[in-house]
Amino acid sequence: MKPLLIVANFKSHFTLLGSKEWFEEFRVKSSKLKIQDKKIIVCPPFTLLQFFKEFIDREKLPIELGAQNISRLPEGAYTGEVNGAQIKDFAKYVIVGHSERRRAFGEDESVVEEKIKMSLEYSLTPILCVQNEESRIPNEVSITAYEPTFAIGTGKPDTPENAQIVAKKIQDRSQVKRVLYGGSVTGENVNRFTSMENISGVLVGTESLDPLKFLEIIKNA
Ligand code: PGA
């Protein structure tokens, strides 16, 4: 089941300057950390994917890249959309179905399913965010993140015990190989989640914006 997946979701944060500072600090401090048994995936905004990829390749950092969103449509006349082929140039993963996209951008189950299909068509691995154990999980999905909305950005995480119950239910009724937990994860609480039998990583928002806090999460996971 393990290695653990530690996923950073930068959301709509960072410009080029800010992300250079993040990486520089991460690069210096991460060199002292043993992270072989953990897979780190960073999901920056689209505008920074190219810079991140070049920096990671040049510095040989142990980081893989993900996108935070994908167009449900292929290449074509769709103003403002970023399609799977374009993402594939830089990233291996894509977050789909985040509750912020469901709430603020009206993405319903059918849109989420189209986005999963598009991800797979371009050999991107979707990380499907689900808000509870009943959310629909298509058979092709191998990674889900259980992210209860009350815990996102609130500083009030779910209990590790409840997250474990939900993660187990998800695994019992689907084909997913890994269930991550997301919602107010910190360096202090991360290990209580990752030590649960059915939780194989975390999705981190707020605390990933500070490289030192993110490294603390990686270290303690
Ligand atoms: P948070 O966000 O860590 O700020 O709670 C998690 C997420 O939205 O994935």
py3Dmol code that shows the C-alpha trace and the ligand (Angstrom):
import py3Dmol

protein = """\
ATOM      1  CA  MET A   1       0.000   0.000   0.000  1.00  0.00           C
ATOM      2  CA  LYS A   2       2.650   2.515   1.033  1.00  0.00           C
ATOM      3  CA  PRO A   3       4.793   4.644   0.083  1.00  0.00           C
ATOM      4  CA  LEU A   4       2.758   7.508   1.339  1.00  0.00           C
ATOM      5  CA  LEU A   5       1.563  10.157  -1.070  1.00  0.00           C
ATOM      6  CA  ILE A   6       1.974  13.715   0.157  1.00  0.00           C
ATOM      7  CA  VAL A   7       0.139  16.065  -2.188  1.00  0.00           C
ATOM      8  CA  ALA A   8       0.370  19.865  -2.080  1.00  0.00           C
ATOM      9  CA  ASN A   9      -2.518  21.812  -3.546  1.00  0.00           C
ATOM     10  CA  PHE A  10      -1.432  25.430  -3.987  1.00  0.00           C
ATOM     11  CA  LYS A  11      -4.907  26.461  -5.201  1.00  0.00           C
ATOM     12  CA  SER A  12      -4.968  29.998  -6.634  1.00  0.00           C
ATOM     13  CA  HIS A  13      -1.827  31.130  -4.820  1.00  0.00           C
ATOM     14  CA  PHE A  14       1.657  32.204  -5.943  1.00  0.00           C
ATOM     15  CA  THR A  15       3.124  34.222  -8.750  1.00  0.00           C
ATOM     16  CA  LEU A  16       6.422  33.373 -10.393  1.00  0.00           C
ATOM     17  CA  LEU A  17       8.398  35.303  -7.782  1.00  0.00           C
ATOM     18  CA  GLY A  18       6.666  33.667  -4.823  1.00  0.00           C
ATOM     19  CA  SER A  19       7.084  30.195  -6.238  1.00  0.00           C
ATOM     20  CA  LYS A  20      10.799  30.764  -6.852  1.00  0.00           C
ATOM     21  CA  GLU A  21      11.181  31.591  -3.181  1.00  0.00           C
ATOM     22  CA  TRP A  22       9.147  28.497  -2.203  1.00  0.00           C
ATOM     23  CA  PHE A  23      11.315  26.213  -4.298  1.00  0.00           C
ATOM     24  CA  GLU A  24      14.587  27.706  -3.214  1.00  0.00           C
ATOM     25  CA  GLU A  25      13.689  27.202   0.419  1.00  0.00           C
ATOM     26  CA  PHE A  26      12.334  23.704  -0.261  1.00  0.00           C
ATOM     27  CA  ARG A  27      15.468  22.760  -2.185  1.00  0.00           C
ATOM     28  CA  VAL A  28      17.851  23.834   0.565  1.00  0.00           C
ATOM     29  CA  LYS A  29      15.923  22.302   3.459  1.00  0.00           C
ATOM     30  CA  SER A  30      14.787  19.101   1.734  1.00  0.00           C
ATOM     31  CA  SER A  31      18.345  18.020   0.997  1.00  0.00           C
ATOM     32  CA  LYS A  32      18.694  17.080   4.670  1.00  0.00           C
ATOM     33  CA  LEU A  33      15.508  15.051   4.764  1.00  0.00           C
ATOM     34  CA  LYS A  34      15.132  11.359   4.033  1.00  0.00           C
ATOM     35  CA  ILE A  35      12.083  11.051   1.841  1.00  0.00           C
ATOM     36  CA  GLN A  36      12.624   7.866  -0.153  1.00  0.00           C
ATOM     37  CA  ASP A  37       9.568   6.184   1.314  1.00  0.00           C
ATOM     38  CA  LYS A  38       7.265   9.082   0.424  1.00  0.00           C
ATOM     39  CA  LYS A  39       6.043  10.352  -2.900  1.00  0.00           C
ATOM     40  CA  ILE A  40       5.652  14.111  -3.065  1.00  0.00           C
ATOM     41  CA  ILE A  41       3.286  15.612  -5.599  1.00  0.00           C
ATOM     42  CA  VAL A  42       2.955  19.373  -5.976  1.00  0.00           C
ATOM     43  CA  CYS A  43      -0.048  20.855  -7.788  1.00  0.00           C
ATOM     44  CA  PRO A  44       0.643  24.504  -8.677  1.00  0.00           C
ATOM     45  CA  PRO A  45      -1.550  26.769 -10.797  1.00  0.00           C
ATOM     46  CA  PHE A  46      -1.335  26.102 -14.566  1.00  0.00           C
ATOM     47  CA  THR A  47       0.752  29.243 -15.099  1.00  0.00           C
ATOM     48  CA  LEU A  48       3.568  27.843 -12.986  1.00  0.00           C
ATOM     49  CA  LEU A  49       3.697  24.258 -14.249  1.00  0.00           C
ATOM     50  CA  GLN A  50       6.438  24.897 -16.766  1.00  0.00           C
ATOM     51  CA  PHE A  51       8.639  26.777 -14.322  1.00  0.00           C
ATOM     52  CA  PHE A  52       8.123  24.054 -11.695  1.00  0.00           C
ATOM     53  CA  LYS A  53       8.987  21.283 -14.120  1.00  0.00           C
ATOM     54  CA  GLU A  54      12.174  22.996 -15.243  1.00  0.00           C
ATOM     55  CA  PHE A  55      13.237  23.706 -11.662  1.00  0.00           C
ATOM     56  CA  ILE A  56      12.520  20.136 -10.501  1.00  0.00           C
ATOM     57  CA  ASP A  57      14.397  18.625 -13.459  1.00  0.00           C
ATOM     58  CA  ARG A  58      17.367  20.944 -13.087  1.00  0.00           C
ATOM     59  CA  GLU A  59      17.720  20.495  -9.326  1.00  0.00           C
ATOM     60  CA  LYS A  60      16.703  16.815  -9.400  1.00  0.00           C
ATOM     61  CA  LEU A  61      14.173  17.364  -6.654  1.00  0.00           C
ATOM     62  CA  PRO A  62      12.105  14.373  -5.478  1.00  0.00           C
ATOM     63  CA  ILE A  63       8.840  15.978  -6.564  1.00  0.00           C
ATOM     64  CA  GLU A  64       6.260  15.004  -9.154  1.00  0.00           C
ATOM     65  CA  LEU A  65       3.784  17.438 -10.607  1.00  0.00           C
ATOM     66  CA  GLY A  66       0.021  17.542 -10.756  1.00  0.00           C
ATOM     67  CA  ALA A  67      -2.506  19.997 -12.142  1.00  0.00           C
ATOM     68  CA  GLN A  68      -5.443  21.260 -10.106  1.00  0.00           C
ATOM     69  CA  ASN A  69      -7.960  20.972 -12.890  1.00  0.00           C
ATOM     70  CA  ILE A  70      -8.437  19.737 -16.452  1.00  0.00           C
ATOM     71  CA  SER A  71     -10.790  20.666 -19.248  1.00  0.00           C
ATOM     72  CA  ARG A  72     -13.610  18.188 -19.738  1.00  0.00           C
ATOM     73  CA  LEU A  73     -13.107  18.777 -23.469  1.00  0.00           C
ATOM     74  CA  PRO A  74     -10.239  17.920 -25.820  1.00  0.00           C
ATOM     75  CA  GLU A  75      -8.115  20.366 -27.810  1.00  0.00           C
ATOM     76  CA  GLY A  76     -10.266  22.784 -29.740  1.00  0.00           C
ATOM     77  CA  ALA A  77     -12.093  26.095 -29.786  1.00  0.00           C
ATOM     78  CA  TYR A  78     -12.776  26.289 -26.034  1.00  0.00           C
ATOM     79  CA  THR A  79     -11.621  29.683 -24.848  1.00  0.00           C
ATOM     80  CA  GLY A  80      -9.903  29.646 -21.489  1.00  0.00           C
ATOM     81  CA  GLU A  81      -9.695  25.867 -21.105  1.00  0.00           C
ATOM     82  CA  VAL A  82      -6.516  23.854 -20.489  1.00  0.00           C
ATOM     83  CA  ASN A  83      -6.740  20.364 -21.968  1.00  0.00           C
ATOM     84  CA  GLY A  84      -5.167  17.048 -21.051  1.00  0.00           C
ATOM     85  CA  ALA A  85      -2.520  17.133 -23.792  1.00  0.00           C
ATOM     86  CA  GLN A  86      -1.331  20.534 -22.566  1.00  0.00           C
ATOM     87  CA  ILE A  87      -1.163  19.331 -18.967  1.00  0.00           C
ATOM     88  CA  LYS A  88       0.618  16.153 -19.989  1.00  0.00           C
ATOM     89  CA  ASP A  89       3.614  18.221 -21.157  1.00  0.00           C
ATOM     90  CA  PHE A  90       4.350  18.988 -17.510  1.00  0.00           C
ATOM     91  CA  ALA A  91       2.369  16.863 -15.066  1.00  0.00           C
ATOM     92  CA  LYS A  92       1.478  13.259 -14.272  1.00  0.00           C
ATOM     93  CA  TYR A  93      -1.463  13.818 -11.952  1.00  0.00           C
ATOM     94  CA  VAL A  94      -4.595  15.934 -11.891  1.00  0.00           C
ATOM     95  CA  ILE A  95      -6.916  16.804  -9.025  1.00  0.00           C
ATOM     96  CA  VAL A  96     -10.538  16.261 -10.026  1.00  0.00           C
ATOM     97  CA  GLY A  97     -13.749  16.959  -8.129  1.00  0.00           C
ATOM     98  CA  HIS A  98     -12.342  19.233  -5.445  1.00  0.00           C
ATOM     99  CA  SER A  99     -15.200  20.618  -3.353  1.00  0.00           C
ATOM    100  CA  GLU A 100     -14.163  24.180  -4.231  1.00  0.00           C
ATOM    101  CA  ARG A 101     -14.707  23.403  -7.909  1.00  0.00           C
ATOM    102  CA  ARG A 102     -17.996  21.679  -7.185  1.00  0.00           C
ATOM    103  CA  ARG A 103     -19.183  24.645  -5.103  1.00  0.00           C
ATOM    104  CA  ALA A 104     -17.748  27.699  -6.869  1.00  0.00           C
ATOM    105  CA  PHE A 105     -17.749  26.439 -10.458  1.00  0.00           C
ATOM    106  CA  GLY A 106     -20.842  24.256 -10.489  1.00  0.00           C
ATOM    107  CA  GLU A 107     -19.028  21.009 -11.304  1.00  0.00           C
ATOM    108  CA  ASP A 108     -21.455  18.147 -10.800  1.00  0.00           C
ATOM    109  CA  GLU A 109     -20.942  14.388 -10.997  1.00  0.00           C
ATOM    110  CA  SER A 110     -21.257  14.305 -14.783  1.00  0.00           C
ATOM    111  CA  VAL A 111     -18.583  16.987 -15.230  1.00  0.00           C
ATOM    112  CA  VAL A 112     -16.352  15.208 -12.730  1.00  0.00           C
ATOM    113  CA  GLU A 113     -16.759  11.961 -14.680  1.00  0.00           C
ATOM    114  CA  GLU A 114     -15.934  13.658 -17.977  1.00  0.00           C
ATOM    115  CA  LYS A 115     -12.797  15.114 -16.383  1.00  0.00           C
ATOM    116  CA  ILE A 116     -11.751  11.710 -15.087  1.00  0.00           C
ATOM    117  CA  LYS A 117     -12.188  10.281 -18.598  1.00  0.00           C
ATOM    118  CA  MET A 118     -10.146  13.104 -20.084  1.00  0.00           C
ATOM    119  CA  SER A 119      -7.373  12.597 -17.527  1.00  0.00           C
ATOM    120  CA  LEU A 120      -7.117   8.912 -18.351  1.00  0.00           C
ATOM    121  CA  GLU A 121      -7.238   9.556 -22.067  1.00  0.00           C
ATOM    122  CA  TYR A 122      -4.053  11.585 -21.674  1.00  0.00           C
ATOM    123  CA  SER A 123      -2.454   9.102 -19.245  1.00  0.00           C
ATOM    124  CA  LEU A 124      -2.783  11.484 -16.343  1.00  0.00           C
ATOM    125  CA  THR A 125      -3.632   9.921 -12.982  1.00  0.00           C
ATOM    126  CA  PRO A 126      -6.724  11.574 -11.513  1.00  0.00           C
ATOM    127  CA  ILE A 127      -6.789  12.219  -7.778  1.00  0.00           C
ATOM    128  CA  LEU A 128     -10.522  12.209  -7.195  1.00  0.00           C
ATOM    129  CA  CYS A 129     -11.686  14.269  -4.230  1.00  0.00           C
ATOM    130  CA  VAL A 130     -14.776  12.902  -2.528  1.00  0.00           C
ATOM    131  CA  GLN A 131     -16.616  14.562   0.295  1.00  0.00           C
ATOM    132  CA  ASN A 132     -17.980  11.434   1.970  1.00  0.00           C
ATOM    133  CA  GLU A 133     -18.061   7.667   1.647  1.00  0.00           C
ATOM    134  CA  GLU A 134     -21.148   7.747  -0.571  1.00  0.00           C
ATOM    135  CA  SER A 135     -19.678   9.869  -3.370  1.00  0.00           C
ATOM    136  CA  ARG A 136     -19.579   8.125  -6.718  1.00  0.00           C
ATOM    137  CA  ILE A 137     -16.200   6.644  -7.649  1.00  0.00           C
ATOM    138  CA  PRO A 138     -15.800   5.399 -11.235  1.00  0.00           C
ATOM    139  CA  ASN A 139     -14.001   2.059 -11.581  1.00  0.00           C
ATOM    140  CA  GLU A 140     -10.986   3.522 -13.358  1.00  0.00           C
ATOM    141  CA  VAL A 141     -10.047   5.745 -10.410  1.00  0.00           C
ATOM    142  CA  SER A 142      -7.110   4.465  -8.364  1.00  0.00           C
ATOM    143  CA  ILE A 143      -6.503   7.422  -6.010  1.00  0.00           C
ATOM    144  CA  THR A 144      -9.160   9.263  -4.062  1.00  0.00           C
ATOM    145  CA  ALA A 145      -8.875  11.895  -1.373  1.00  0.00           C
ATOM    146  CA  TYR A 146     -11.489  11.976   1.353  1.00  0.00           C
ATOM    147  CA  GLU A 147     -11.966  15.682   1.997  1.00  0.00           C
ATOM    148  CA  PRO A 148     -14.897  16.601   4.241  1.00  0.00           C
ATOM    149  CA  THR A 149     -15.916  20.183   3.438  1.00  0.00           C
ATOM    150  CA  PHE A 150     -16.097  21.225   7.095  1.00  0.00           C
ATOM    151  CA  ALA A 151     -12.363  20.490   7.417  1.00  0.00           C
ATOM    152  CA  ILE A 152     -11.082  22.372   4.374  1.00  0.00           C
ATOM    153  CA  GLY A 153      -9.205  25.538   5.285  1.00  0.00           C
ATOM    154  CA  THR A 154     -10.907  25.708   8.687  1.00  0.00           C
ATOM    155  CA  GLY A 155      -8.207  24.433  11.017  1.00  0.00           C
ATOM    156  CA  LYS A 156     -10.734  21.808  12.136  1.00  0.00           C
ATOM    157  CA  PRO A 157      -9.730  18.434  10.688  1.00  0.00           C
ATOM    158  CA  ASP A 158     -11.870  15.327  10.826  1.00  0.00           C
ATOM    159  CA  THR A 159     -10.802  12.852  13.476  1.00  0.00           C
ATOM    160  CA  PRO A 160      -8.275  10.300  12.218  1.00  0.00           C
ATOM    161  CA  GLU A 161     -10.602   7.567  13.493  1.00  0.00           C
ATOM    162  CA  ASN A 162     -13.521   8.791  11.386  1.00  0.00           C
ATOM    163  CA  ALA A 163     -11.267   9.366   8.370  1.00  0.00           C
ATOM    164  CA  GLN A 164     -10.128   5.754   8.733  1.00  0.00           C
ATOM    165  CA  ILE A 165     -13.740   4.506   8.816  1.00  0.00           C
ATOM    166  CA  VAL A 166     -14.562   6.485   5.671  1.00  0.00           C
ATOM    167  CA  ALA A 167     -11.352   5.370   3.927  1.00  0.00           C
ATOM    168  CA  LYS A 168     -12.132   1.731   4.668  1.00  0.00           C
ATOM    169  CA  LYS A 169     -15.701   2.043   3.408  1.00  0.00           C
ATOM    170  CA  ILE A 170     -14.401   3.640   0.212  1.00  0.00           C
ATOM    171  CA  GLN A 171     -11.907   0.835  -0.325  1.00  0.00           C
ATOM    172  CA  ASP A 172     -14.446  -1.865   0.465  1.00  0.00           C
ATOM    173  CA  ARG A 173     -16.870  -0.641  -2.160  1.00  0.00           C
ATOM    174  CA  SER A 174     -14.564   0.548  -4.950  1.00  0.00           C
ATOM    175  CA  GLN A 175     -11.467  -0.325  -6.930  1.00  0.00           C
ATOM    176  CA  VAL A 176      -9.350   2.470  -5.474  1.00  0.00           C
ATOM    177  CA  LYS A 177      -5.864   1.548  -4.373  1.00  0.00           C
ATOM    178  CA  ARG A 178      -5.179   4.566  -2.224  1.00  0.00           C
ATOM    179  CA  VAL A 179      -7.320   6.823  -0.108  1.00  0.00           C
ATOM    180  CA  LEU A 180      -5.751  10.074   1.020  1.00  0.00           C
ATOM    181  CA  TYR A 181      -7.092  12.358   3.718  1.00  0.00           C
ATOM    182  CA  GLY A 182      -7.392  16.112   3.150  1.00  0.00           C
ATOM    183  CA  GLY A 183      -8.626  18.970   5.327  1.00  0.00           C
ATOM    184  CA  SER A 184      -6.555  21.046   7.788  1.00  0.00           C
ATOM    185  CA  VAL A 185      -3.590  18.671   7.738  1.00  0.00           C
ATOM    186  CA  THR A 186      -0.584  20.018   9.663  1.00  0.00           C
ATOM    187  CA  GLY A 187       2.853  18.814  10.654  1.00  0.00           C
ATOM    188  CA  GLU A 188       1.423  18.177  14.067  1.00  0.00           C
ATOM    189  CA  ASN A 189      -1.569  16.022  13.110  1.00  0.00           C
ATOM    190  CA  VAL A 190      -0.384  14.333   9.897  1.00  0.00           C
ATOM    191  CA  ASN A 191       0.959  11.190  11.487  1.00  0.00           C
ATOM    192  CA  ARG A 192      -2.320  10.471  13.233  1.00  0.00           C
ATOM    193  CA  PHE A 193      -3.877  10.199   9.762  1.00  0.00           C
ATOM    194  CA  THR A 194      -1.087   8.433   7.916  1.00  0.00           C
ATOM    195  CA  SER A 195      -0.730   5.806  10.634  1.00  0.00           C
ATOM    196  CA  MET A 196      -4.300   4.664   9.952  1.00  0.00           C
ATOM    197  CA  GLU A 197      -4.477   1.376   8.089  1.00  0.00           C
ATOM    198  CA  ASN A 198      -6.517   2.526   5.094  1.00  0.00           C
ATOM    199  CA  ILE A 199      -5.089   6.034   4.712  1.00  0.00           C
ATOM    200  CA  SER A 200      -2.119   6.151   2.391  1.00  0.00           C
ATOM    201  CA  GLY A 201      -1.327   9.821   2.222  1.00  0.00           C
ATOM    202  CA  VAL A 202      -2.590  13.374   2.585  1.00  0.00           C
ATOM    203  CA  LEU A 203      -3.752  16.266   0.425  1.00  0.00           C
ATOM    204  CA  VAL A 204      -2.528  19.528   1.884  1.00  0.00           C
ATOM    205  CA  GLY A 205      -3.762  23.036   1.072  1.00  0.00           C
ATOM    206  CA  THR A 206      -2.928  25.885   3.439  1.00  0.00           C
ATOM    207  CA  GLU A 207       0.098  24.319   5.110  1.00  0.00           C
ATOM    208  CA  SER A 208       1.748  23.534   1.788  1.00  0.00           C
ATOM    209  CA  LEU A 209       2.131  27.239   0.976  1.00  0.00           C
ATOM    210  CA  ASP A 210       4.951  27.531   3.477  1.00  0.00           C
ATOM    211  CA  PRO A 211       7.799  25.225   2.401  1.00  0.00           C
ATOM    212  CA  LEU A 212       8.954  24.752   5.978  1.00  0.00           C
ATOM    213  CA  LYS A 213       5.514  23.694   7.141  1.00  0.00           C
ATOM    214  CA  PHE A 214       5.156  21.415   4.134  1.00  0.00           C
ATOM    215  CA  LEU A 215       8.527  19.817   4.885  1.00  0.00           C
ATOM    216  CA  GLU A 216       7.408  19.306   8.463  1.00  0.00           C
ATOM    217  CA  ILE A 217       4.379  17.410   7.137  1.00  0.00           C
ATOM    218  CA  ILE A 218       6.599  15.281   4.894  1.00  0.00           C
ATOM    219  CA  LYS A 219       8.941  14.566   7.768  1.00  0.00           C
ATOM    220  CA  ASN A 220       6.219  13.618  10.243  1.00  0.00           C
ATOM    221  CA  ALA A 221       3.930  11.683   7.884  1.00  0.00           C
TER     222      ALA A 221
END
"""
ligand_1 = """\
9
PGA
P -6.513 22.732 3.649
O -7.042 22.375 2.184
O -5.298 21.904 3.914
O -6.245 24.196 3.597
O -7.620 22.391 4.609
C -7.089 21.040 1.771
C -7.653 20.945 0.380
O -8.501 21.755 0.004
O -7.254 20.073 -0.394
"""
view = py3Dmol.view(width=600, height=400)
view.addModel(protein, "pdb")
view.setStyle({"model": 0}, {"cartoon": {"style": "trace"}})
view.addModel(ligand_1, "xyz")
view.setStyle({"model": 1}, {"stick": {}})
view.zoomTo()
view.show()
